[in-house]
Amino acid sequence: MGARYRVHSRECPGYIEHLLIDAESGAVVLEPGADLGYYFDAAAMLNRGLSVEEVLNLLSTRPISKKCGC
């Protein structure tokens, strides 16, 4: 049996957008965004049984990645 929550990516003009989809219902669980790691982290936590509210709370405390100015 596959994972219930899956990350899907789609190419948009100038960037790639990621979605978190509930494979059972086809519903989008999280609003589209650009941080792929955020969506994989969310999918892993949801697939382990955490609620969407718990996942969003945990991800809100996640450090913000910064791009190198080199």
N, C-alpha and C positions, 0 to 999 in steps of 0.2 A: 504494500500500500504506500502511495506517495504522500508527500507532505501536503497538509491542507492549505497552508498559506505559502504563496509563491511570489517571487519577485519577477516582474516582467519589465522589459525595457523597450523603449521605442525612440526612434530617431526623429527629432524635430529640427527645424532649420537652426543650425548653429549650436545645438546642444543635444544631449541624450536625457530623456525623462524616464524615471523609474516609477513603477506602481507596485503596490502590494495587493494581491488578489486572493480572495477566498476561493479556492478551487472547487468547493462544493456548491456555492451559490453563484459564483462568477462576479460577486460584488467587489468593488474597490474598497479596501480596508483603510488605507492611508492616502491622503491627497498626493498627487504626483509631485516629484521633486528630483533634484539632481544628485543627492548624496547616496550613492549606491550602498555604501557600508551601513547607513542608517536603516535602509530597507531590509538588508540581509539580517541585521541585528534584530529588527522588529519581527521578521518572519521566524527566526530561530526561537525567540521568546514566546511568540504566539503558538508555535508548534509544540512547545513544552508545556502549554496549558495556562499561561498567564492571560489575563483579560486585556482587551485593547486599552482600557484606562490605565492598568498597571504598566503596560509597555510604554505608553506615552509619557507617563510619570518618570519612569526610569530613563527614557531617552532624553527627557528634558534636562537631565543632570549630566548628560554625556558631554565631554569636552568638545569644544568647537575646533575642528581642524583648520589650520591656517596654511595658506600657500606660502612657500618660500619666496622671498623677494630677491633671490639671487639673480 
